[in-house]
């Protein structure tokens, strides 16, 4: 059981780092990842980010024109 408590902070940090990287690539501020630590709000924000217009994609479409 103590191994769980030793590895848990590393797992949480790894998941937050992944979220940070994904949001940065999507064109959002990566610090929105901290919302993942708030219960209920995290699920809502995942849905908002999933269906929002990503700034990174909008920038690429303008370069193609």
C-alpha positions as CSV (number, residue, x, y, z in Angstrom):
1,X,0.0,0.0,0.0
2,X,2.9,2.4,0.6
3,X,4.1,1.9,-2.9
4,X,0.8,3.3,-4.1
5,X,1.3,6.5,-2.1
6,X,4.9,6.8,-3.4
7,X,3.9,6.4,-7.1
8,X,0.7,8.4,-6.9
9,X,2.4,11.9,-7.1
10,X,4.4,10.8,-10.1
11,X,1.3,9.5,-11.9
12,X,-0.6,12.8,-11.2
13,X,2.4,14.9,-12.3
14,X,2.7,12.8,-15.5
15,X,-1.0,13.2,-16.3
16,X,-0.9,16.9,-15.7
17,X,2.2,17.2,-17.9
18,X,0.4,15.3,-20.7
19,X,-2.6,17.6,-20.4
20,X,-0.3,20.6,-20.5
21,X,1.4,19.4,-23.7
22,X,-2.0,18.7,-25.4
23,X,-3.4,22.1,-24.5
24,X,-0.3,23.8,-25.7
25,X,-0.4,22.0,-29.1
26,X,-4.1,22.9,-29.4
27,X,-3.2,26.6,-29.0
28,X,-4.7,27.1,-25.5
29,X,-2.8,28.2,-22.4
30,X,-1.3,25.1,-20.9
31,X,-2.1,26.2,-17.4
32,X,-5.7,25.3,-18.0
33,X,-4.4,21.8,-17.0
34,X,-4.8,22.8,-13.4
35,X,-8.6,22.6,-13.9
36,X,-8.1,18.8,-14.2
37,X,-7.5,18.8,-10.4
38,X,-11.0,20.2,-9.6
39,X,-13.7,17.5,-9.4
40,X,-16.7,17.9,-11.7
41,X,-15.2,21.0,-13.3
42,X,-12.6,18.8,-14.9
43,X,-15.2,16.8,-16.8
44,X,-17.0,19.9,-18.0
45,X,-13.7,21.5,-19.2
46,X,-12.7,18.4,-21.1
47,X,-16.0,18.6,-23.0
48,X,-15.5,22.4,-23.6
49,X,-12.0,21.8,-24.9
50,X,-13.1,18.9,-27.1
51,X,-15.8,20.9,-28.9
52,X,-14.2,24.3,-28.9
53,X,-12.5,25.8,-31.9
54,X,-8.8,25.2,-31.4
55,X,-6.7,28.3,-32.0
56,X,-3.8,26.2,-33.4
57,X,-6.1,24.8,-36.1
58,X,-7.4,28.3,-37.0
59,X,-3.9,29.6,-37.4
60,X,-3.0,26.8,-39.8
61,X,-6.1,27.4,-41.9
62,X,-5.2,31.0,-42.4
63,X,-1.7,30.1,-43.5
64,X,-3.1,27.8,-46.2
65,X,-5.0,30.6,-47.8
